Amino acid sequence: MWEQVQETVDYIQNRTSFSPEYGVILGSGLGGFTDDMEIEFILPYNEIPNFPVSTVDGHKGALVFGTVNGKNVVAMQGRFHYYEGYTMKEVTFPVRVMKHLGVEKLMVSNASGGVNQNYKVGSIVIIKDHINFMPDHPLRGKNDLRFGPRFVNMSEPYSRKMMAKAKEIASELDITVEDGVYLGIQGPTFETLAEYRMVRLLGGDCVGMSTVPEVIVARHMELETFGISVITDMGNEESIDTISHEEVLEAAREAEPNVRKLIKELITQY
């Protein structure tokens, strides 16, 4: 893994001298954030050594380098999921690369199903914690101390300081935000009603198929991390009868302008 990461980093650094401080992973329907960047360089995933290629609609598949109000950013237009057939190490490989390109702060977005009854379709949720229900772990196997320690302290997977700043910014921009616990599952099926009830009983406020592995690896390397989720369906009879991937993308697109404003200002002010 170490040699693969260094090979990938060397390739990217030979293509561009851009050094990012912020990394952004853009989830389903949220790829438009790159329109807020002053773009310096775009590198398609299929040109990058050792990089997987996204296979899901709504995930374009490129690393975008640029600035947001003077801050250097690299954004992933599209992420990788365990349910696509990748290993957890492949899913999280780009986070390793971003760290070794110079990234110090990681922002992760996703679309999820809501079980907290205070949420509605389109709610923007700041992730305050997560529950890992994935069937594999990205740190399983021999640990390489050059990346991080064998046992990772996960008492603060999402930066409390970044959460507080995001809520302050949301108030200034008159954007309504919630906070909650995200439960990560394998997918790719949407949850049954019984599974939604299980998520609620376990203490989750929303559920999705990404984010958790990336955040674990980010914390392994001591990246300060912020997570945000758009609720694209609610786990009840009314919502579950009609939910489809197209509807998820549409709900995410409707919430996208406010998510973009929030991330842009958080990068600018933090």
C-alpha positions as CSV (number, residue, x, y, z in Angstrom):
1,M,0.0,0.0,0.0
2,W,2.8,2.5,0.9
3,E,4.6,2.0,-2.4
4,Q,1.3,2.3,-4.4
5,V,0.4,5.6,-2.6
6,Q,3.9,7.0,-3.2
7,E,3.7,6.0,-6.9
8,T,0.3,7.7,-7.3
9,V,1.4,10.8,-5.4
10,D,4.6,11.0,-7.6
11,Y,2.5,10.7,-10.7
12,I,0.1,13.5,-9.6
13,Q,3.0,15.8,-8.5
14,N,4.7,15.3,-11.8
15,R,1.5,16.4,-13.6
16,T,0.9,19.5,-11.3
17,S,2.8,21.3,-8.7
18,F,-0.5,22.3,-6.9
19,S,-0.4,21.5,-3.2
20,P,-3.9,21.2,-1.6
21,E,-4.7,21.9,2.1
22,Y,-8.3,20.8,1.9
23,G,-9.7,17.6,0.5
24,V,-13.4,17.3,-0.5
25,I,-15.2,14.1,-1.3
26,L,-18.4,14.8,-3.2
27,G,-21.2,12.3,-2.9
28,S,-24.3,11.4,-5.0
29,G,-25.6,14.5,-6.8
30,L,-23.2,16.9,-5.1
31,G,-20.5,17.1,-7.8
32,G,-21.4,20.7,-8.7
33,F,-19.2,22.0,-5.9
34,T,-16.4,22.2,-8.4
35,D,-18.2,25.1,-10.1
36,D,-17.3,27.1,-7.0
37,M,-13.6,26.4,-7.5
38,E,-11.1,28.4,-9.5
39,I,-9.9,25.2,-11.3
40,E,-6.2,24.8,-11.9
41,F,-6.1,21.2,-13.1
42,I,-8.4,18.2,-13.7
43,L,-7.1,14.6,-13.6
44,P,-9.6,11.8,-14.6
45,Y,-9.5,8.8,-12.4
46,N,-8.7,6.5,-15.3
47,E,-5.4,8.3,-15.9
48,I,-4.2,7.9,-12.3
49,P,-2.1,4.9,-11.4
50,N,-3.6,2.5,-8.8
51,F,-6.9,4.5,-8.7
52,P,-10.2,2.7,-8.9
53,V,-12.9,4.1,-11.4
54,S,-16.3,5.1,-10.2
55,T,-19.2,3.0,-11.7
56,V,-22.2,4.8,-10.1
57,D,-24.4,7.4,-11.8
58,G,-23.9,10.8,-10.2
59,H,-20.2,10.2,-9.6
60,K,-18.2,11.7,-12.5
61,G,-14.8,10.4,-11.7
62,A,-12.0,13.0,-11.6
63,L,-9.7,14.7,-9.2
64,V,-10.2,18.5,-9.5
65,F,-7.5,20.8,-8.2
66,G,-8.2,24.5,-7.6
67,T,-8.8,27.3,-5.1
68,V,-11.8,28.4,-3.0
69,N,-11.4,32.0,-2.0
70,G,-7.6,31.5,-1.9
71,K,-7.6,28.2,-0.2
72,N,-6.0,25.2,-2.1
73,V,-8.5,22.4,-2.5
74,V,-8.6,19.0,-4.2
75,A,-12.1,17.6,-4.8
76,M,-13.1,14.1,-5.7
77,Q,-15.9,14.2,-8.2
78,G,-17.2,10.8,-7.4
79,R,-16.2,8.2,-4.7
80,F,-15.8,4.5,-4.6
81,H,-18.1,2.1,-2.6
82,Y,-17.5,-1.3,-1.2
83,Y,-20.7,-2.5,-2.9
84,E,-19.1,-1.8,-6.3
85,G,-16.8,-4.8,-5.6
86,Y,-13.8,-2.8,-4.4
87,T,-11.9,-3.8,-1.3
88,M,-12.0,-1.4,1.6
89,K,-8.3,-0.5,0.9
90,E,-9.3,0.4,-2.7
91,V,-12.3,2.4,-1.4
92,T,-10.1,4.5,0.9
93,F,-7.0,4.7,-1.3
94,P,-7.8,8.2,-2.5
95,V,-7.8,9.5,1.1
96,R,-4.3,8.1,1.6
97,V,-3.2,9.9,-1.6
98,M,-4.8,13.2,-0.5
99,K,-3.0,13.1,2.8
100,H,0.4,12.6,1.1
101,L,-0.4,15.4,-1.4
102,G,-0.5,17.7,1.6
103,V,-4.2,17.7,2.6
104,E,-4.7,18.5,6.3
105,K,-8.5,18.8,6.5
106,L,-11.0,16.5,4.8
107,M,-14.7,17.2,4.0
108,V,-16.9,14.3,3.1
109,S,-20.5,14.6,1.8
110,N,-23.1,12.0,1.0
111,A,-26.8,11.2,0.4
112,S,-28.5,9.2,3.0
113,G,-31.9,7.8,4.2
114,G,-33.4,9.5,7.2
115,V,-34.9,7.8,10.3
116,N,-34.8,10.7,12.7
117,Q,-38.4,12.0,12.6
118,N,-37.2,15.6,12.8
119,Y,-35.7,15.2,9.3
120,K,-37.4,15.5,6.0
121,V,-36.4,14.9,2.4
122,G,-33.8,17.6,1.6
123,S,-32.6,18.1,5.2
124,I,-28.9,18.9,5.6
125,V,-27.3,17.0,8.4
126,I,-23.9,17.7,9.9
127,I,-22.6,14.3,10.9
128,K,-21.5,14.3,14.6
129,D,-20.6,10.6,14.9
130,H,-21.1,7.3,13.0
131,I,-21.8,3.7,13.6
132,N,-19.8,1.2,11.5
133,F,-22.0,-1.6,10.2
134,M,-19.8,-2.4,7.2
135,P,-18.9,-6.0,6.7
136,D,-15.2,-5.3,6.5
137,H,-12.8,-2.7,8.0
138,P,-10.3,-0.6,6.0
139,L,-7.6,-1.1,8.7
140,R,-7.9,-4.9,8.8
141,G,-4.6,-6.6,8.2
142,K,-1.0,-5.7,8.9
143,N,-0.6,-2.1,10.0
144,D,1.9,0.2,8.4
145,L,3.1,2.7,11.0
146,R,4.1,5.1,8.3
147,F,0.4,5.7,7.8
148,G,-0.7,5.7,11.4
149,P,-1.0,3.6,14.6
150,R,-2.4,0.1,14.9
151,F,-5.3,1.2,17.2
152,V,-7.0,4.5,16.3
153,N,-8.8,6.6,18.8
154,M,-12.2,7.2,17.3
155,S,-13.7,9.3,20.1
156,E,-13.9,12.3,17.8
157,P,-14.1,11.1,14.2
158,Y,-15.7,14.4,13.1
159,S,-14.0,17.6,14.3
160,R,-16.0,19.3,16.9
161,K,-14.4,22.6,16.0
162,M,-15.4,22.2,12.3
163,M,-18.9,21.3,13.3
164,A,-19.3,24.3,15.5
165,K,-17.9,26.6,12.8
166,A,-20.3,25.0,10.2
167,K,-23.3,25.7,12.4
168,E,-22.2,29.3,12.9
169,I,-21.9,29.7,9.2
170,A,-25.3,28.1,8.5
171,S,-26.9,30.5,10.9
172,E,-25.2,33.5,9.2
173,L,-26.4,32.2,5.8
174,D,-29.9,31.4,7.1
175,I,-29.5,27.7,6.1
176,T,-31.3,25.2,8.3
177,V,-29.1,22.3,9.4
178,E,-29.6,19.3,11.7
179,D,-27.0,17.1,13.3
180,G,-27.0,13.4,13.7
181,V,-25.4,10.0,13.8
182,Y,-24.7,8.3,10.4
183,L,-24.9,4.5,10.2
184,G,-22.8,3.0,7.4
185,I,-24.0,-0.3,5.7
186,Q,-22.7,-2.2,2.7
187,G,-25.6,-1.7,0.2
188,P,-26.3,-1.6,-2.7
189,T,-30.0,-2.3,-1.8
190,F,-32.0,0.5,-0.1
191,E,-33.0,-0.5,3.4
192,T,-36.2,-2.4,4.2
193,L,-38.6,-0.8,6.7
194,A,-37.4,-3.3,9.3
195,E,-33.8,-2.3,8.7
196,Y,-34.7,1.4,9.0
197,R,-36.3,0.6,12.4
198,M,-33.1,-1.2,13.3
199,V,-31.0,1.8,12.5
200,R,-33.2,4.0,14.7
201,L,-33.0,1.5,17.6
202,L,-29.2,1.3,17.3
203,G,-29.0,5.1,17.7
204,G,-28.6,6.2,14.1
205,D,-30.3,9.2,12.6
206,C,-29.6,8.4,9.0
207,V,-28.1,5.6,7.0
208,G,-26.0,5.2,3.9
209,M,-23.4,3.2,2.0
210,S,-20.3,5.3,2.2
211,T,-18.3,7.8,4.3
212,V,-17.5,5.6,7.3
213,P,-14.4,3.8,5.7
214,E,-13.0,7.1,4.4
215,V,-13.4,8.8,7.8
216,I,-11.7,5.8,9.6
217,V,-8.7,6.1,7.3
218,A,-8.6,9.9,7.6
219,R,-8.5,9.6,11.4
220,H,-5.8,6.9,11.0
221,M,-3.7,9.6,9.4
222,E,-4.8,12.3,11.8
223,L,-6.7,14.3,9.1
224,E,-9.2,16.8,10.7
225,T,-12.5,15.6,9.3
226,F,-16.0,17.1,8.6
227,G,-19.0,15.2,7.3
228,I,-22.3,16.4,5.9
229,S,-25.3,14.4,4.6
230,V,-28.3,15.3,2.5
231,I,-31.5,13.3,3.4
232,T,-32.8,12.0,0.1
233,D,-35.6,9.7,1.5
234,M,-37.2,8.9,4.8
235,G,-37.5,5.4,6.2
236,N,-41.3,5.2,6.3
237,E,-44.0,3.6,4.2
238,E,-44.7,6.9,2.3
239,S,-41.1,7.3,1.1
240,I,-39.9,3.7,0.8
241,D,-42.6,2.7,-1.7
242,T,-41.2,5.0,-4.4
243,I,-37.5,5.4,-3.6
244,S,-35.1,5.0,-6.6
245,H,-31.5,6.1,-7.3
246,E,-32.9,8.8,-9.7
247,E,-35.0,10.2,-6.9
248,V,-32.0,10.2,-4.6
249,L,-30.0,12.2,-7.1
250,E,-32.9,14.7,-7.6
251,A,-33.3,15.3,-3.9
252,A,-29.5,15.8,-3.5
253,R,-29.5,18.3,-6.4
254,E,-32.2,20.3,-4.8
255,A,-30.2,20.6,-1.6
256,E,-26.9,21.1,-3.4
257,P,-26.8,24.9,-3.5
258,N,-27.0,25.2,0.3
259,V,-24.5,22.4,0.8
260,R,-22.1,24.1,-1.6
261,K,-22.5,27.4,0.2
262,L,-21.8,25.8,3.5
263,I,-18.7,23.9,2.4
264,K,-17.4,26.9,0.5
265,E,-17.7,29.2,3.5
266,L,-16.3,26.5,5.9
267,I,-13.2,26.2,3.7
268,T,-12.9,30.0,3.5
269,Q,-13.4,30.7,7.2
270,Y,-11.8,27.7,9.0
